Amino acid sequence: MRAEYDFSKAKKNPYAKRLKQRVTIRLDGPTVKYFKQLAEETGIPYQTLINLYLRDCAESQKALNLEWRPEKAGSR
């Protein structure tokens, strides 16, 4: 290996904006199990499947219909 390299004529990576970003996300067991089973069936890694699903939601701007219902006292 050289002691020094000349990067003066280097070009920026045109795909840099498309690179994936590492994040930490906490998912419940049944969700991970579902995607791992789907991964076995399709031959696609489960993390890729999760990314594809989330990207589809983002591109189609799907909105979650979420209603918060406080737990009643003593209902546990």
C-alpha positions in Angstrom: 0.0 0.0 0.0 1.2 3.5 -0.7 2.0 5.9 2.1 -0.1 8.6 0.4 -2.9 8.7 -2.1 -3.9 11.6 -4.4 -7.7 12.2 -4.1 -7.6 15.6 -5.8 -9.4 14.2 -8.9 -11.9 12.1 -7.0 -15.6 12.4 -7.6 -18.4 12.3 -5.0 -20.4 9.1 -4.9 -23.6 9.9 -7.0 -25.4 7.2 -5.0 -24.5 8.5 -1.5 -28.0 9.9 -0.9 -29.4 6.4 -1.6 -27.2 4.7 1.0 -29.0 3.0 3.9 -28.8 4.5 7.4 -28.2 2.3 10.4 -30.8 2.6 13.1 -31.8 0.8 16.2 -35.4 -0.3 16.4 -37.2 -2.3 19.0 -39.8 -4.8 17.6 -41.9 -7.2 19.5 -41.3 -10.9 19.1 -44.3 -11.8 17.0 -43.4 -9.1 14.4 -39.8 -10.4 14.1 -41.1 -14.0 13.9 -43.5 -13.0 11.1 -40.8 -11.4 9.0 -38.3 -14.2 9.6 -40.9 -16.7 8.4 -41.6 -14.6 5.4 -37.8 -14.4 4.8 -37.6 -18.2 4.8 -40.4 -18.5 2.3 -39.1 -15.8 -0.1 -35.4 -16.1 0.3 -35.1 -12.4 1.1 -33.4 -11.4 4.4 -35.9 -10.4 7.0 -34.4 -6.9 7.5 -34.7 -6.3 3.8 -38.4 -7.3 4.0 -39.0 -4.9 6.9 -37.3 -2.1 4.9 -39.4 -2.9 1.8 -42.6 -2.8 3.8 -41.7 0.4 5.5 -40.6 2.0 2.3 -43.9 1.1 0.7 -45.8 2.7 3.6 -43.7 5.8 3.3 -44.0 6.1 -0.5 -47.8 5.6 -0.5 -48.0 7.8 2.6 -50.1 5.3 4.6 -51.4 6.8 7.8 -51.9 4.7 10.9 -55.4 5.0 12.4 -54.4 5.0 16.1 -56.8 5.6 18.9 -55.6 5.7 22.5 -57.9 4.1 25.0 -56.7 4.4 28.5 -56.8 1.2 30.5 -59.6 1.0 33.1 -58.5 0.6 36.7 -58.5 -3.0 37.7 -58.9 -4.4 34.1 -55.5 -6.2 34.2 
